[in-house]
Amino acid sequence: MIKAKKEKKPFDVFIVITDKETWKGKTSPHIALKQYREEMQIPAKFILISLAVRKMEKDVDGASDRGMLSICGFNESVPDIIHDFICDEF
């Protein structure tokens, strides 16, 4: 999101798939998404899919942001969940 903002690249959704690390660096995904939205004037969404079991709300932040979704694990229902979230059918 930081690079997309810097390069002025328009994206509707950012999807991160990780084994356990939810973010790295100085800026949390919640803050980076907020800054990207403000700079680009796009109501972008963020989806984090963690393939390892862990408590994610504390790591990702932004639990009250309806444009952020955290998923722990992966099965056949996840693509439908992602689709519904992106299309505001959630």
Secondary structure, DSSP 8 states (H G I E B T S, - for coil): -HHHHHTT---SEEEEEESS----SSS-HHHHHHHHHHHHT---EEEEEESS----HHHH--TT-TTEEEEES--TTHHHHHHHHHTT--
